[in-house]
Amino acid sequence: MIELANLPLPLIFVISLALVLTACEIGHKLGLRADDRVSSNLSTLEASILGLLALMISFTFAMALSRFDARRDAVLNEANAIGTTALRARLLPAPHNTQCLTLLREYVQIRLDITQRQPSDSEMAAAVTRSNAIQEALWQQAKAVAAKDNAVVPTGLFIQTLNDMIDVQEKRLTAVRNRVPNIVILALYGITVVAMAFTGYAGGLERRRWRPAVYITGMLVATVILLIQDIDRPNTGFITVSQQPMIDAAASLSGYSD
């Protein structure tokens, strides 16, 4: 099956537009050859197919938008968790406070680096592996402090927020990996091709000037499909998830004195 997420967005737009216009032309040629007697219910069928296309577009767009919102919330939640962990790390006795802040700065930087581009699977795996290693190092720091002093403040509070930070990472990874299913996008393409072919068919059957209106409609549909796939890509394209919460967290950590 074609994995559309691996294709660049400009190529997707060109392919979408080519499919739509080709379907229109093929439908028009078939309409010119058809018997005029089949046109009695043509307007009803045309409206039904275009209505189905509109429903499919709205359904797919809603799926992509909900996933976009989940990724945006995940960035904010993780930035807040890291910031809280850093604040409580400053309450730990030396040298644990300094070591924890150093680890947290690297932790934030990994997230900023990986969101500057569309990472490959190997790059993402390496980033997750390094993040897990930092989490383990922070946990060892917490254990070392707890062995010396297991008081709830500040050691217990640091352990609690560290655990929250670890949990939030998995939530964010899940949000990033949760994409609109490929089969849904392919189904949208299939319905689009059928709808545009039928519109061209209706134009040929009725012998009317059809190209300007149908071509404009096809271009708009191709643009909306491009927008759906753009929203579904968290780090690349024209619409990306803002990393400002993580940038603010990095700026705060850099201002903390060791």
C-alpha positions as CSV (number, residue, x, y, z in Angstrom):
1,M,0.0,0.0,0.0
2,I,1.2,3.5,-0.8
3,E,2.4,5.3,2.3
4,L,1.4,8.9,1.7
5,A,3.1,10.2,4.8
6,N,6.5,9.6,3.2
7,L,5.8,11.8,0.1
8,P,6.6,15.5,0.1
9,L,3.6,17.8,0.3
10,P,4.2,19.6,-3.1
11,L,4.3,16.2,-4.8
12,I,1.1,15.2,-3.1
13,F,-0.6,18.4,-4.4
14,V,0.6,17.7,-7.9
15,I,-0.6,14.1,-7.8
16,S,-4.0,15.2,-6.3
17,L,-4.5,17.8,-9.0
18,A,-3.5,15.4,-11.8
19,L,-5.9,12.7,-10.5
20,V,-8.8,15.2,-10.2
21,L,-8.3,16.8,-13.6
22,T,-7.8,13.4,-15.3
23,A,-10.9,12.0,-13.7
24,C,-12.9,15.1,-15.0
25,E,-11.6,14.7,-18.5
26,I,-12.3,10.9,-18.6
27,G,-15.8,11.5,-17.2
28,H,-16.5,14.2,-19.8
29,K,-15.5,12.0,-22.7
30,L,-17.7,9.2,-21.4
31,G,-20.6,11.7,-21.0
32,L,-20.3,12.8,-24.6
33,R,-20.7,9.2,-25.8
34,A,-23.6,8.4,-23.4
35,D,-27.3,8.3,-24.3
36,D,-29.2,11.5,-23.5
37,R,-31.9,9.4,-21.9
38,V,-29.8,8.7,-18.8
39,S,-29.9,12.3,-17.8
40,S,-33.3,12.3,-16.1
41,N,-31.9,11.7,-12.6
42,L,-28.4,13.1,-13.3
43,S,-28.6,16.2,-11.1
44,T,-29.8,14.1,-8.1
45,L,-27.0,11.6,-8.5
46,E,-24.4,14.4,-9.0
47,A,-25.6,16.2,-5.8
48,S,-25.5,12.9,-3.9
49,I,-21.9,12.1,-4.9
50,L,-20.7,15.6,-4.2
51,G,-22.5,15.5,-0.8
52,L,-20.7,12.2,0.0
53,L,-17.4,13.8,-1.0
54,A,-18.1,16.8,1.3
55,L,-18.9,14.4,4.2
56,M,-15.7,12.5,3.7
57,I,-13.6,15.6,3.6
58,S,-15.2,17.0,6.8
59,F,-14.7,13.6,8.5
60,T,-11.1,13.3,7.5
61,F,-10.4,17.0,8.4
62,A,-11.9,16.5,11.8
63,M,-9.6,13.4,12.4
64,A,-6.5,15.4,11.4
65,L,-7.5,18.4,13.5
66,S,-8.1,16.4,16.6
67,R,-4.7,14.8,16.3
68,F,-3.1,18.2,15.8
69,D,-4.7,19.5,19.0
70,A,-3.5,16.4,20.9
71,R,0.1,17.0,19.7
72,R,-0.1,20.7,20.7
73,D,-1.4,19.8,24.2
74,A,1.3,17.2,24.6
75,V,4.0,19.7,23.9
76,L,2.6,22.1,26.6
77,N,2.1,19.3,29.1
78,E,5.6,18.0,28.7
79,A,7.1,21.5,28.9
80,N,5.2,22.1,32.1
81,A,6.4,18.8,33.5
82,I,10.0,19.5,32.7
83,G,9.8,23.0,34.1
84,T,8.3,21.7,37.4
85,T,10.9,19.0,37.6
86,A,13.7,21.6,37.1
87,L,12.2,23.8,39.8
88,R,12.1,21.0,42.3
89,A,15.6,19.8,41.3
90,R,17.0,23.1,42.5
91,L,15.8,22.2,46.0
92,L,18.0,19.1,46.1
93,P,21.2,19.2,48.0
94,A,24.5,19.7,46.0
95,P,25.8,18.2,43.9
96,H,22.6,16.5,42.9
97,N,20.8,19.7,42.0
98,T,23.5,20.7,39.6
99,Q,23.7,17.3,37.9
100,C,19.9,17.1,37.6
101,L,19.7,20.6,35.9
102,T,22.4,19.6,33.5
103,L,20.5,16.5,32.5
104,L,17.3,18.4,32.2
105,R,18.9,20.9,29.9
106,E,20.0,18.1,27.6
107,Y,16.6,16.5,27.8
108,V,14.9,19.7,26.6
109,Q,17.5,20.2,23.8
110,I,16.8,16.7,22.4
111,R,13.1,17.7,22.0
112,L,14.0,21.0,20.3
113,D,16.5,19.3,17.9
114,I,14.1,16.6,16.9
115,T,11.3,19.0,16.0
116,Q,13.4,21.2,13.7
117,R,12.8,18.7,10.9
118,Q,11.0,15.5,10.0
119,P,13.2,12.9,11.8
120,S,13.9,9.5,10.3
121,D,12.9,6.4,12.2
122,S,16.5,5.9,13.3
123,E,16.9,9.5,14.5
124,M,13.6,9.2,16.4
125,A,14.7,6.0,18.0
126,A,18.1,7.4,19.0
127,A,16.3,10.5,20.5
128,V,14.0,8.2,22.5
129,T,16.9,6.0,23.7
130,R,18.9,9.0,24.9
131,S,15.8,10.5,26.6
132,N,15.2,7.2,28.4
133,A,18.9,7.2,29.5
134,I,18.5,10.7,30.9
135,Q,15.4,9.6,32.7
136,E,17.3,6.7,34.3
137,A,20.1,9.1,35.3
138,L,17.7,11.4,36.9
139,W,16.0,8.5,38.7
140,Q,19.4,7.4,40.0
141,Q,20.0,10.9,41.3
142,A,16.6,10.8,43.1
143,K,17.5,7.4,44.6
144,A,20.8,8.7,45.8
145,V,19.2,11.7,47.5
146,A,16.4,9.6,49.0
147,A,19.0,7.2,50.5
148,K,20.5,10.2,52.3
149,D,17.2,11.9,53.2
150,N,13.8,10.5,52.4
151,A,11.9,13.5,53.6
152,V,8.8,14.3,51.5
153,V,10.1,17.8,50.9
154,P,12.0,18.2,48.7
155,T,13.0,14.7,47.7
156,G,9.5,13.2,47.6
157,L,8.2,16.1,45.5
158,F,11.1,15.8,43.1
159,I,10.4,12.0,42.7
160,Q,6.7,12.7,42.1
161,T,7.2,15.3,39.3
162,L,10.0,13.2,37.8
163,N,7.6,10.3,37.5
164,D,5.0,12.6,35.9
165,M,7.7,13.8,33.4
166,I,8.5,10.3,32.4
167,D,4.8,9.5,31.9
168,V,4.2,12.6,29.7
169,Q,7.0,11.6,27.3
170,E,5.0,8.4,26.4
171,K,1.9,10.4,25.9
172,R,3.6,12.8,23.6
173,L,5.2,10.0,21.6
174,T,1.7,8.4,21.2
175,A,0.3,11.7,20.0
176,V,3.1,12.1,17.4
177,R,2.6,8.6,16.1
178,N,-1.2,8.8,16.0
179,R,-1.8,9.8,12.4
180,V,-4.9,9.7,10.2
181,P,-5.0,6.1,8.9
182,N,-3.5,5.7,5.4
183,I,-6.6,3.8,4.3
184,V,-8.8,6.8,5.2
185,I,-6.7,9.1,3.0
186,L,-6.8,6.6,0.1
187,A,-10.6,6.3,0.5
188,L,-10.8,10.1,0.3
189,Y,-8.8,10.0,-2.9
190,G,-11.1,7.3,-4.3
191,I,-14.3,9.2,-3.5
192,T,-12.8,12.4,-4.9
193,V,-11.9,10.7,-8.2
194,V,-15.4,9.2,-8.6
195,A,-17.1,12.5,-7.7
196,M,-15.0,14.6,-10.1
197,A,-15.4,12.0,-12.9
198,F,-19.1,12.0,-12.4
199,T,-19.2,15.8,-12.5
200,G,-17.3,15.7,-15.8
201,Y,-19.6,13.1,-17.1
202,A,-22.6,15.3,-16.3
203,G,-21.0,18.1,-18.2
204,G,-20.4,15.9,-21.2
205,L,-23.9,14.5,-21.1
206,E,-25.6,17.9,-21.0
207,R,-23.2,19.3,-23.6
208,R,-22.5,22.4,-21.4
209,R,-19.4,24.4,-20.8
210,W,-18.1,22.6,-17.8
211,R,-14.3,23.1,-17.5
212,P,-14.0,26.4,-15.6
213,A,-16.4,25.4,-12.8
214,V,-15.3,21.8,-12.5
215,Y,-11.6,22.7,-12.7
216,I,-11.9,25.3,-10.0
217,T,-13.8,22.8,-7.8
218,G,-11.2,20.2,-8.4
219,M,-8.4,22.6,-7.5
220,L,-10.2,23.5,-4.3
221,V,-10.7,19.8,-3.4
222,A,-7.0,19.1,-4.1
223,T,-6.0,22.0,-1.9
224,V,-8.2,20.8,1.0
225,I,-6.7,17.3,0.7
226,L,-3.2,18.9,0.9
227,L,-4.3,20.8,4.0
228,I,-5.5,17.7,5.7
229,Q,-2.2,15.9,5.1
230,D,-0.3,19.0,6.2
231,I,-2.1,19.2,9.5
232,D,-1.4,15.5,10.0
233,R,2.4,16.1,9.9
234,P,3.6,17.5,13.2
235,N,7.0,18.9,12.3
236,T,7.0,19.7,8.5
237,G,4.8,21.5,6.1
238,F,3.0,24.9,6.3
239,I,1.2,24.1,9.5
240,T,3.3,22.8,12.4
241,V,2.8,22.4,16.1
242,S,4.3,25.3,18.0
243,Q,7.3,24.4,20.1
244,Q,7.2,27.7,22.0
245,P,6.3,26.1,25.4
246,M,9.4,23.9,25.0
247,I,11.5,26.9,23.9
248,D,10.3,28.8,27.0
249,A,11.2,25.8,29.2
250,A,14.7,25.7,27.7
251,A,15.2,29.4,28.3
252,S,14.1,29.0,31.9
253,L,16.5,26.2,32.5
254,S,19.4,28.1,31.0
255,G,18.7,30.9,33.4
256,Y,18.9,28.7,36.5
257,S,22.2,28.9,38.4
258,D,23.9,25.6,39.0
